[in-house]
Amino acid sequence: MAQRWLSGAGLEIGALHKPTPVSPDASVAYVDYKTRQENERTYPELAAETIVETHHVGDGFVLDFIPDGSQDFLIANHALEHSPNPWGTLEVWWSKLKPAGTLYVTVPVAEKCFDKGRPISRLADMLQDRRNFLALDREAAAQATERRFREFVTISDANIRRDNTMPPADPVGQAAFVEARMAALRQELQQASSPAAMMTAHITTINRVYDIHYHTFTPASFLRLGHAFCLSQGGRVADIRKSGGGEVIMILRKLSHRPKFGRV
């Protein structure tokens, strides 16, 4: 799908050692919050793998170092579920595309990974997350995050431990860990003066400490998100497919000219 839909110059977020194969007429710059050398130190088990060079060091959910309307495409594999504001994150990625640009996004299917048993995120939930961030409603955003954080440690973490024959977690220790991370998040959120700063608060206090899945998807729910987003932003879902690895790949194409209707 990448070789079919992607051409020109674009970005890939968090490729690490598994960059998406693209066609010869596509060039990719890699975004990560660590340099290649830092990633090599962080992941010594990947010494035999090819870790990509980081061309842009920074947060892939904010991308304030990338000019708007500058990219032919953007690739984000298994990133959107790590965002506390997925609609807002899609808006950030979308803003970096040129007219007729392409967004290549994959998410894991909840029932095919360690999120099995968790409630599936509703479109209404993601739209509420966007409203919380835009309104700088720090407490509403924190409450939504806390609910998903506790859900992750209760269900997803238990699945990870069982699948890897690890002993169950200490519930008292888990509860204390969540409380400590949430206290740190609330403190950082108090200083946040923009939606981007609210995102950064989540990344620094939670994601880079314990990288949870805030949201969960089915193929149908991911498609609903894609259609709703494209309707509001001036785009179309060009392709969507399930892979054998338990993920869904969706191609969103930006229209050449944005229509005057459909805004959320």
C-alpha positions in Angstrom: 0.0 0.0 0.0 2.8 2.4 0.8 4.4 1.7 -2.6 1.1 2.3 -4.3 0.0 5.4 -2.6 3.2 7.3 -1.5 5.4 9.4 -3.7 7.4 12.6 -3.4 9.0 13.7 -0.1 7.5 12.8 3.3 7.9 11.9 6.9 7.7 8.7 9.0 7.1 9.0 12.7 8.9 6.5 15.0 10.2 4.0 12.4 13.1 2.9 14.7 14.3 -0.4 13.0 11.2 -1.1 10.8 10.8 1.7 8.3 7.9 1.4 5.9 9.2 0.2 2.5 8.3 2.8 -0.1 8.7 3.1 -3.9 11.9 4.4 -5.5 10.2 7.7 -6.3 9.5 8.4 -2.6 12.0 9.9 -0.1 11.4 9.7 3.6 12.8 11.7 6.5 12.4 10.1 9.9 11.0 11.7 13.1 11.8 10.5 16.6 12.3 12.1 20.0 15.7 10.4 20.1 18.7 10.4 17.8 19.8 7.2 16.2 22.7 7.0 18.7 20.3 7.4 21.6 18.0 4.7 20.2 20.9 2.3 19.8 21.8 2.8 23.5 18.1 2.4 24.5 17.6 -0.7 22.4 20.8 -2.8 22.6 18.8 -5.9 21.6 18.4 -4.3 18.1 22.1 -4.1 17.6 21.8 -6.4 14.6 19.0 -4.5 13.1 19.1 -1.3 11.1 17.9 1.6 13.2 17.0 4.5 10.9 18.8 7.9 11.1 16.7 10.5 12.9 16.4 13.5 10.6 14.1 15.5 12.9 14.4 15.1 16.6 11.2 16.0 18.3 7.6 15.0 19.2 5.7 13.3 16.4 2.4 14.3 18.0 3.2 18.0 17.9 5.6 18.5 14.9 6.1 22.2 15.6 9.4 21.9 13.8 7.8 20.9 10.5 6.3 23.7 8.3 2.6 23.4 7.5 1.8 22.3 4.0 5.3 21.0 3.3 5.0 17.2 3.0 3.7 15.0 0.2 2.9 12.3 2.7 3.2 11.3 6.4 3.5 7.7 7.7 2.4 6.9 11.3 2.5 3.2 12.2 1.1 2.2 15.6 1.3 5.8 16.9 -2.3 7.1 17.0 -3.4 4.7 19.8 -0.7 6.3 22.0 -2.2 9.8 21.6 -4.6 11.1 24.3 -6.2 13.2 21.6 -6.2 11.2 18.4 -8.5 13.6 16.4 -6.2 16.5 17.3 -3.2 14.4 16.4 -4.7 13.7 13.0 -5.3 17.4 12.6 -1.6 18.1 13.3 -0.4 15.5 10.8 -3.0 16.7 8.2 -1.7 20.3 8.5 1.7 19.2 7.4 0.5 17.8 4.1 0.4 19.6 0.8 -2.9 19.7 -1.1 -3.5 16.2 -2.4 -1.1 14.9 0.2 -1.4 11.4 1.7 -1.6 10.2 5.3 -0.7 6.5 5.9 -1.8 5.4 9.3 -2.0 2.0 11.0 -3.4 1.0 14.4 -3.5 -2.4 16.1 -6.8 -4.3 16.3 -7.6 -4.4 20.0 -8.8 -8.0 19.9 -5.6 -9.1 18.2 -3.2 -7.6 20.7 -2.8 -7.1 24.4 -5.8 -4.7 24.5 -8.1 -7.7 24.1 -11.0 -7.3 26.5 -10.9 -3.5 26.7 -13.8 -1.3 25.6 -13.5 0.0 22.0 -13.1 3.8 21.8 -16.1 5.6 20.4 -15.9 8.4 17.9 -17.8 10.5 20.4 -15.0 9.9 23.0 -12.4 11.1 20.6 -14.3 14.2 19.7 -14.7 14.9 23.4 -10.9 14.6 23.8 -10.5 17.2 21.1 -12.9 19.6 22.8 -11.1 19.1 26.1 -7.8 20.0 24.5 -9.1 22.9 22.5 -10.9 24.4 25.6 -7.8 23.8 27.8 -10.1 21.8 30.1 -7.2 20.3 32.0 -9.2 18.4 34.6 -11.6 16.8 32.0 -8.5 15.7 30.0 -6.9 14.3 33.1 -10.0 12.4 34.1 -10.2 10.8 30.7 -6.5 9.9 30.8 -6.8 8.4 34.3 -9.7 6.2 33.3 -7.8 4.9 30.3 -4.6 4.5 32.3 -6.3 2.4 34.9 -8.0 0.4 32.1 -4.6 -0.3 30.5 -2.8 -1.4 33.7 -5.8 -3.6 34.7 -6.4 -5.3 31.3 -3.6 -4.7 28.8 -0.8 -5.1 31.3 -2.4 -8.3 32.6 -2.5 -9.6 29.1 1.1 -8.7 28.4 2.2 -10.5 31.6 0.2 -13.6 30.9 1.3 -13.8 27.2 5.0 -13.5 28.3 4.6 -15.9 31.3 5.4 -13.2 33.8 3.9 -13.1 37.3 0.9 -10.9 37.9 1.5 -7.3 38.9 1.1 -6.2 42.5 -2.2 -4.3 42.4 -1.2 -2.0 45.3 2.0 -1.1 43.5 0.1 -0.6 40.2 -2.4 1.7 41.9 0.4 3.8 43.5 2.2 4.0 40.1 -0.9 5.3 38.4 -1.6 7.8 41.2 2.0 9.1 41.0 1.9 9.5 37.2 -1.4 11.2 37.3 -0.2 13.6 40.0 2.7 14.5 37.7 0.4 14.9 34.7 -2.0 17.2 36.6 0.9 19.3 37.8 2.3 19.7 34.2 -1.2 20.4 32.8 -1.5 23.3 35.2 1.3 25.0 33.3 -0.1 24.1 29.8 -1.3 27.2 27.9 -2.1 25.5 24.6 -3.4 22.1 23.2 0.2 21.3 22.1 1.4 22.0 25.6 -1.3 19.7 27.0 0.0 17.0 24.6 3.6 17.5 25.7 2.5 17.2 29.3 1.1 13.7 28.6 4.2 12.7 26.6 6.7 13.7 29.3 4.8 12.4 32.3 3.2 9.3 30.9 4.2 8.2 27.4 7.9 8.3 28.0 7.6 6.6 31.3 5.0 3.9 30.5 3.7 4.1 26.9 0.1 3.2 27.2 -2.6 2.8 24.5 -5.1 5.5 25.3 -7.5 4.3 22.6 -8.5 1.0 21.1 -9.9 0.2 17.7 -11.7 -2.3 15.5 -11.4 -2.1 11.7 -14.9 -0.7 11.6 -14.3 2.0 14.3 -11.1 3.1 12.7 -12.9 3.5 9.4 -15.6 5.5 11.1 -12.9 7.8 12.4 -11.3 8.1 9.0 -14.6 9.0 7.2 -15.6 11.5 9.9 -12.2 13.2 9.9 -12.0 13.4 6.1 -15.5 14.8 5.9 -14.6 17.6 8.3 -11.1 18.3 6.9 -11.6 18.0 3.1 -10.3 14.6 2.2 -11.3 11.0 1.5 -10.5 7.5 2.7 -8.7 6.2 -0.4 -7.9 2.7 1.0 -8.2 0.6 4.1 -7.0 -3.0 4.7 -6.4 -5.4 7.5 -2.9 -7.0 7.6 -2.0 -10.4 8.8 -0.2 -8.9 11.7 -3.4 -7.8 13.5 -3.4 -4.2 12.3 -5.4 -2.0 10.1 -3.8 0.3 7.5 -5.8 3.3 6.3 -4.9 5.8 3.5 -6.3 9.3 3.8 -5.9 11.6 0.8 -6.2 15.4 1.1 -8.3 17.1 -1.5 -6.7 19.7 -3.7 -9.1 22.3 -2.5 -10.9 22.1 0.9 -14.7 22.3 0.6 -16.7 24.9 2.6 -18.7 22.3 4.6 -18.3 19.5 7.0 -16.2 21.2 9.7 -16.4 19.6 13.2 
